[in-house]
Amino acid sequence: MEIIPDEIYVQVDLKEYEKKGQGKINIETIKRNFLNNVKSIGIPDSLVSIAAYDGFGGNPWLRKKNKKNELLASISYQVKIKTSKQLDDLVEKLDDEATTNFFIQRTSHSKLAEYRKQLKIQAIKAAKEKAQYLSEAIDEKAGEAVTINEPMEYYQPYYNAMRSNVMMKEQAMNQDMASADGNPVDFRKMKLKYDVTVVFAVK
């Protein structure tokens, strides 16, 4: 089964920066602006979490050259979104100077457990059907199931290696252009596969 994910986990990395005429834009200002922008596109605080928070000294040679000894604080947020439209909206709200990275961590689906159950039921029904016609080939009949095992579960979510925010933003901004009917291109489908092994008595 292939399904379009409705749980997309995006990481956004933000860092303090120097702005001409204003000096350093501190991390508290960057955090506040980011969270306000996320709220403005309909994503509640409950879907935003901190993935990392630290200080960054940058290149020691540059610090010495510029005679700046202060650390630049950085923070990484994980944002859970549902649609490609929300991704587009999020990209539009990002501060280009504060954002150092932006990428999709992984995808999932809110009804994954339900789909898993459906596929396992389909698999065991297929096993019974196969047992019936194979038994008939030797003039026998498939009887009751003796054992049922689940040897393998295959679940392929989408994991993306870290990419630069420039590449990700260009991709998101050009999504409409990639669709023939004018609608935004959706996320890569997830592949679900479940196997069962059933032993039937032959009579």
HUVEN-V151837 format. One record per helix or strand. SS is the DSSP state (H for helix, E for strand). FROM is the first residue (numbers start at 1). LEN is the number of residues. If there is no record, write none. Layout:
SS_FROM_LEN ; SS_FROM_LEN
This chain:
E_2_3 ; E_7_9 ; E_17_3 ; E_23_3 ; H_27_14 ; H_45_3 ; E_48_9 ; H_60_7 ; E_72_10 ; H_84_10 ; E_99_10 ; H_112_25 ; E_142_15 ; E_159_1 ; E_164_1 ; H_165_9 ; H_176_3 ; E_189_14
